[in-house]
Amino acid sequence: MCIKMQPTVFFLTTVLILTLPVIHGGKVLVFPLDGSHWVNMKVLIEELHAKGHSVTVFRASNSWYIKETSPIYTSITVHVEERHDDEEVYSTFVSRLLQIQREGRSAWTRFSLDMQFRDSFSQLNKNICEMVIQIFEDQKLMQSLRNAQYDLVLTDPGVGGGVFIAHYLSLPLVFNARWTVHGEAHFAIAPSPPSYVPFPVAELTDNMSFAQRIQNMLFYIFRNQLYKNTVGPHYTALAHRYFGPGVDYFSLFQAADIWLMRVDFVFEFPRPTMPNVVYMGGFQCKPSKPLSKDLEEFVQSSREHGVIIMSLGTLVGQLPHDLADEIAAAFAQLPQKVIWRYTGDRPATLGNNTRLVNWMPQNDLLGHPKTRVFVAHGGTNGVLEAIYHGVPIVGLPLILDQPDNLSRMKVKGAAKVLDFVTLDRHIFLQALQEVLHDPSYRMNMQRLSRLHRDQPMKPLDLALFWIEFVMRHKGAAHLRTESYKMPWYVYHSVDVIAVLLALMLFILIIIIVVIRYLCCRLCCKRKIKHD
């Protein structure tokens, strides 16, 4: 009996082994950007860990959110000089910006504040460079990194630390990107004709009038120069110190093997792209999970009216008291229930229908069938989650890419955008009622949701495939253009055009000389014949 069963057991065992997913655990070195960007990176790290890969994360000793100990990664903590809390710096900047805008202060005051923000961004990148220097000068640490034999470096190019470490260790480089140190990531790698590719922060579309194209070109020229002047000196000095004067620091960014872009073409306007750009917009989105009992009871108490949720991101937990009172007063006039992430003092006009929370399960609330409107600041994460769940937006943009993100949703008919400068309870209430009762907003957002979800592969699975692709093949050089190594005059064929123009001019001169010569000969013959 046992002898007869052995072939069957062997066959079943073989089939089971062959059908099990084969996992080759790789080693990934991660250099993240702190703050809200860490939320994105952590999603990738969790999935890498679940796939059996070993992940090591660099973090500063004064990190906001990146914990030193974690079950999903090993950390390398770089002890940095204690400075003012960067999170507090940005929060203070937003508060001052709101105050200046609402009080109608002079353009010079606003310009001065912008320069302070630029200085803060410059200081952030200077701190990153100092952190990288400390890593490179620690010979014991560098030797341990070499001995670990990592398969690739995964980094956010919003700062340059991971780029330099990858180049120093000669490792393949994968970006988790929306921005680089020079602005929106597409502009660093893909052709971006300003005639129909709107520059971020210009709040334009891909269908521009002549005046708008002039505006877009000016943004393109001056903003790029601003980015270079702000971060360029820090990274240029770092590149020259460790790689020699012949290395352009930004070419190290452009040499990345794979760019995992946190957008897709439901959100992005159509534009040229490159073979090594992988679109994973909404990769952090997922079906909603059940709410806590207390929160579910509050949501269900809204009955047929539904729920409005409001969050202005991780850095804006509170607003000026008078502005918070205006927002609360508008909410109080609605039949809907409201869940508002707010950490400031309780507004005096807060209605019984509004619940203030220090934190809320945003994804789970957006996916709840009773959620009607999302009041948001326009961060990329929140906008993509709203698209995923098909919830229209009332936008209150603050800084950075937020106005541009919301302007895209406005153009697509899925958002109503307001200005904090003119905001009061009447304007806010009118906007909420418009989005609640005009079915076009929900229909347009649900159409975007269907387009976004209709993909052959989930964005997160696509991102993991390409990370593992780079591990398997030790890079993706066959997908990477070499254009970044060209001087600007070669890239734009200025030298070719100049040579062709010179050749045409030479031929034209020859023709003119010949014609003049023939004319002179003819004139001479006529003169001799006449004589």
N, C-alpha and C positions, 0 to 999 in steps of 0.2 A: 504493500500500500504506500509506504513512504517513498520507495524507489520510483513508483509511478507518478507521485506528486512532484518530484524534484524538478523535472523540466518545466512544469507549469509555474512553480514558484520562481524558478530562474527567469522565465519569460516575463512574469508580472513584475519582478524586481527590476529587470532591465528596462521595461517600458516606463516604470515609475521614475527611474533615474534619468532616463532620456527626456521625460516630459517635465521634470523639475527645472525651474529657471536657473541658469548657470550664473553665479555671482562671482566676479573676480574683484575682490575688494581693492580699491585703489587708495592712494594717499593724496589728499587735497589740502593745500595751504591757502588759507583765506585771509585777506587783508580788507576788512569791511570799512564802511563809512558809518559813523555812529548816528544816533537819532532815528528818524523815521525810515531812513535807508536800511537800517539794521533789521527792521521788520521784514523787508523783502529778502534780504540775505539769509535771515534765519529760516525762512521757508525752504530755500534751496538746501541749506545745511541739514535741516530735518529730513528732507527727502534723500539726500546723499547718505546720511546715517542709516535710514531705513533700508537702503539698497546695499548696505554692508561696507560702505566706504569709510575710511578713517579721516577725520577732519580736524585740522589744527587751525586755531584762530588767533591772529594777533589782536591785542587790545592794549589801550593805554591804561595806566593805573588810575586815571581819573575819568574812566569811561562812564557815559550816562547810563546806557542800557545793556552793554555787553558784559555778562557775568563772568567772573573768573573761573567758576566751577559750573560744569554742565554735564548732563548725561549724554549729550549728543556730540560734544566736541572737547578737544583738549585745548587749553588756552596757553598762549605765550604773552605774559604781561610785561610790557615795557614801562618801566618807572620813569615818569616825566615830571618836570617841575610843576608844582601845584600852581594853577592859575585860576582866574575867575571862572565860574561855572559857565561854559559856553551855552548851555541850554538857557540859563538865566539871561545871558547877553542877547540871544535872539528873541526871547520872550519880551525883554525890555524894549528891544528895537521895535517890535510889532506894536507894543502899547504906545510908544512915542510917535510912531508913524500914524496910528489912528488919531491920536490927539492933534497932531499937526494938520492932518487932512480935514478933520472936522472943525477945527478952529479957523480954517482958511488962512493959515499963515503964509508968509511970502514964499515964492519959488526958491529963493536963496536958502531959506531954512530947510526946505525939503531936499535941496541939492546937498546941503551940508550933512543931513542925516544919511543920504545915499552914500556919500563919501565915507561916513563912519561905518556903514555896512560893508562897503568895499574893503575898508581897512580890516574889519573883522574877518572877512573871507580871506584876505591876504594873510592875516595872522594864523588862521586855521591851517592854511597850506604851509606856512613857515613852521608851525608846530609839527606837521606831518614830516617835513624834511628833517627836522631835528630828531624825530623819532626814528626815521630811517638811518640817519647817521649813527645813532646809538646802537641800532641793530647791527649795522655793518662793522662797527668798531668792536663789537663783542665777539672776539675770535672763537670763544668756546661755543657761543650760540650759533655762529655761522657754520662751524664744523658740524654741530649736531643737525643743522638743517641739511647740509650736504649728505651726511650719513643716513638721514631719514629717507632719502631717495623719493621725494615727492613726484607725483605724476603731473601735476599742473598747479598753477596759482589761479585762484578765483578771486576777483576783486571788483570793487565799485570804482570806476574811473573818475568819480566826482572828486577824488583825491588821488595823488600819484604814488602813494607808498607801495602798493602791490605791484605796480608797473615796474618800479625800480628793483624790487626784490626778485621778480620773475627774470628780469634781464641779468641781474647779478648772478643768479643761480642757473641761468640758461634753461629755464623751464617754460613749457607752453603756457600761454596766457589766455584766460577766458574772462570776459567782462559781463557783469550784471549791470546793465547800463540804461540810463535815460539821459544822463548828463556826463560830460567830462569836465576837466578843469577849464576848458575853453567854451563851455556852453553845451547846447543840445548835441547829442552824440552823432547824429547823422552828418552834421556839418564837418565832423572830423574825418570821416571815411568815405562818404558817398557824394557824388556830384549833386550840387544843390543850387540849381539856377534860380536866382532871386526873382526871375520873371513870373514864376508860378509856385515856388517853394517859400512859404511865409517864414520869416525869421521869428523864432520864439520870442515872446514878450511884445511883439509888434501888434498882436491881436488882429491879424489879417487872415484871409482865406487864400485858397489856391486860384481864385478868380479875382484878380486885382485890376483896378482902374490904373490909368497912367500915374495919377497923383499917388496912389497907394504903392505902385512899383517904385516910385522915387523914395517914398517913406521906407519901404522894405530894404532898398539898397543902402540907405543911410544907416538904418539899424544894423545891417550886415557889416558895413565897414567899421562904424564906430564901436559897436559892441564887441566885435572880434578884437579890435585893438585894445579895448578896455580889459578884456579877459587876459590878453597876453601881457599887458603892462602890470596887471594885478598879481598874477601867479608866476609869470615867466621868469623873473629874476631868481626866485627861490629854486625852481626846478632846474634852471640852466646852471646855476652854481653847483647843484647837487650832481648833475650829469657830468659836468667838467671835472669835478673832484674825483669821481670814481670811474668814469668811462672815457675821459679825455675830451679835449676841446672839439673834436670832430663829430661828437654825438649830439644831435638835436634832441632835446628831451621829448618834444611832442611826437617825433617819429617813433619813439618807444611805445607811445599809446597806439599809434596807427598800425603798429606791427602785431597787435593782438590777433590770436588765431580765430576766436569766435566772439562775436558781439551778441549777447543775449539782450534784446531790446524789450523794455517794459512797456511797449505800446503795440497796437495792431492797427490795421487800416480801417477799422470801424471808428477808431479815435483819431488816427493820423490822417492827414490829407495825402492823396496819392502822390508819390515822389520817387525819384530814382533810388535804388538801393544796391547792395553788394552781395555776392554769394555767401560771404561768411557772417552776414547779419541774419539772426534768427529771431523772429517775433514771438514773444511769450507774454504779451499784454494780458493782464488778468490772471497770471499764473498763481497768484496768492488767493484767488477767489475759489470758493467751494460752496456746496449746498449748505443751507443753514441747519444748525442743530437746535434741538428744543431749548427754549428759554428756561431760566430758573422759575420755580413755582410762583414766586412773588411777582416777577416781571411779567410772566404769562398772564396772571390774573389781572394785572394793570392793563395790559394790551387788550385782553378780551373785554374789559369793562368799557372799551370804546364803542362796542356794538357795531352798527353799520357805518359809523363815521370814520373809523380807522385811526391810524396813529401817524404822527409826524415825529421824525427823529432829527436831532441837530447836534453836530459836532464840528468844531473848527480846528481839528487836528491836535497833535500831541503837544504843540508848543503854545497853544492859545486856550487855556482853561478858563480865563476870565476876561471881562471887558470893562471899559469905563462904566461907572455906576449908572449914569444917565442913559447910556446906550443899552445896557442890560435891562433897565426898567422899560425902555421903549419896546424892546423885543418881547419881554415877558407880558407887557400889556397887550400886544398884538395876539400872542398865543392865547391869552385869557379870553379873547372874544370868539374863539373858534369852538365848535362842538367836538373836534377831534381831541384825543389824548396826545400829550407831547412828552417825549423823553429827551432831555437836554443834558449833554455832557458839559457841566459847568462847575468850576471849583472855587469861584469867587463868592462874595457875600450874597446872601439870598436877596434877589431883587424885591423891592417893595411892592411891585405890581404883580407879583407872581400869582397866577390863578390856580384853582384847585385841580384843573385838568393837566397841570404841568409837573413833571417829576424831574428834579435835578439829581444827577449821578456823577460821581467822580470818574467812573469808567463805565463803558457799556459795550456789550458784544455786538459791535457794529455790523459785521457780516451776517450774524444770525437775525438781527432786527431787520436789515435790508431784505433778507430772504423771507421774512414773515408775510403771510398773505394780507395782513391788515395794515401794513406800512404803505402810506399813500405818497409821502413827500420826504425828501432828504434835504435838509438845510445844511450846506457844506461850504467849506472855504475853497475847495477846488484842487486839493492835492491829488496827485496822480492815482494813488492807492484808492482813495474814496471815490473818485470819478469812475474808475474801472469796476469797482465793486457795485456801484449804482448801475452801470451798464449791464453787468453780469445778471443782476437781479431785476432789471427793468424798472427801476424806481426813478421818476423824474426829480430834478434838482431845482432848488432855489439857492442860487449861488451868492456868497458873500466873500469875494476874493480879497486877499490881504497883500501878499508879497510874492516874489520870485515867479514861478511858472503858473501860479494859481489863476490870475486874470486870463492868461492865454488858454489854459485848459478849459475854463468855463466858457470862454468866447467860442470855442470849437463846439461845445455842447449846445450853446445858444443857436449857432448857425444850423445845427442839425435838428433844431426844434425840440430839444429834450430838456432845456433849462431856461429859467428866468434869472437874469443876473442883476444884482443890485449894487449900489455904491454906498459904502459906509459913510461917505461925506454927507449925503443927503438923506440917509436912512432915518425914518421915524416910525411910530407905530402904525400910522395910516398907510404909508408906502409899503411897509413890510406885510401888513395884513392884506392889502390889495394884491400883492405878489403871491402870497400863499393861497388866497382864494382863486386867483387866476389859474395856478398850476393844479389846484385841487379839482376845479370844476370844468376846465377846458380839457376835453379828452385828448386833444392832439399831443399834449406833452407826454402823457403816459403811452399813447400809441406809438409815438416816435421813439421813445426810449425802449419800448418792448420790441420794436423792429430792430433797433441796434443790438438788443440783447440776443435776438434770434440769429442775427448775422454773426455776432461774436461767438456764440456757442456752436455754430454750425461749422465745425472744423474736423478734419480726419483724425486729429490727435489732440489731447488736452495740452494746453500750453506748458504746464509743469512737466508732463511726460516728455514733451518736445525738448524742453531745456535740459532735462536729465540725459536724454539721448545724446545731445551734442556735447555735454560735458564728458560723458563716457566715451564718445567718439574720439575726443581729443586724447583721452587716456589710452585708448586702444592703439591709436596711430601716432602717438607722440607729437601731436600738433595737428594743424590743418592748413599747412602752407599752400596746398594746391587751391585753396579757396581765397587766399589772401592776395590782393593786388599789390604790385610793387610800386604803384604810383607815388606812394608816400616818400620814396627815396629820390624822386625827381625834384630838381629845382623848380621853382614856380614858373620860370620862363619855358622850361621843357614841358611841364604838365599842361600848360595852356598853349603849347606849340608856338610860342612867341618867336623862338629862334627859327622855326620852319617858315613861319609867315614872313619874317624879316628877310630870310634868304630868298624866298620866292619873289617878294616885292623888289629886292635888289636885282634879281635876275631879270624880272620884267622891266625894271628901270634901265638896266644895261642894254637889253634888247631894244627898248624904245629909243635909247640914245643912239645905238648903232643905226637903227632905221632912219632917225632924223639926220644923222651924219651922212648916210648914203644918199638920202633924198637931196640934202643940201649940195652934196658933191655933184650929183647928177644935174641938179638945177644950174649949178655954176658952169658945168661943162656945156650944158645946152645954151646958156647965155653967151658963153665965150664963142661957141660955134656960130651963133647968130650974128655976133658982133664982127667976127672975122669975115663971114659971108657978106655982111652989109658993107664993110670996108672994101 
